[in-house]
């Protein structure tokens, strides 16, 4: 990758340090606000492929909730030649994460074929769990019982086809990394295109999962690597935190951050540069040897588990995918593993 040029960010108003951390942090404590600079400590790899007949190269793209005494992790499975599908893992404590059983969701109604980048949440109005994922479109499945990995329904879609605004702006990118968050009135669907655009569409909460309108561009950057993919949006203290994965001048993945009083924006920079990132190898301390220089696609551990995606801005923890920096090979064969970073400069 080349060094990143200066860009203009266009905002649209319409549009086991970690592993041994006290588990109550996952549920949140009260404190005041988010800092403008972050520091973190990282565990080593906690979750990777099993030595089984799947012969996977990677576990990637984690989404997580803490519910009924267990962490529930959903991720992408990657195989060097057969591509991507989804996996579900649950465990009571982080020291059990590596030994927990892997439930492959191609054995559920989700089925075989390309599925990736899941997001999990409980939609309280319908008393259903939703698993959102990419499958060439914005796909989802539902399940009344998160503990039942075979209970997921067959895929449905939020949009009938790739929207025109995405087709007009995607260039050589891909429409991917779908993310749902709801307020008291609407549910919002965020997505990326690997080409510098972050999109948002919405539907009344009473119509969800149907009725999404045509997306608008919520944010864009002339340098596509600075606003690349893997967006997360969370509610905290009646505000919203936006995270987006970027690719740095050293070709390594990291996260930028913004805040807003409204899901729709506009969003103001919080920690959004390579020198002052939300999470990057330059503000993460590793126990022992630094096993990755990528802090890539993942999710904050939330205060709750429903569609509001609430976090408490205190002792944040983020499950992410990392990669041995000496790894080589085609993209699907890279050995991504899941680990946990824990904020070390909380004022709580």
Secondary structure by P-SEA (a helix, b strand, c coil): cccccbbbbbbbcccccccccccccccbbbbcccccccccccccccccccccccccccccbbbbbbcccbbbbbbbbbccccccbbbbbbbccccccccbbbbbccccccccccccbbbbbbbccccbbbbbbbccccccccccccccccccccccccccccccccccccccccccbbbbbbcccbbbbbbbccccbbbbbbccccccccccccccccbbbccccccccbbbbbbcccbbbbbbbbbccccccccccccccccccccccccccccccccccccccccccccccccccccccccccccccccccccbbbbbbbccccccccccccbbbbbbbbbccccc
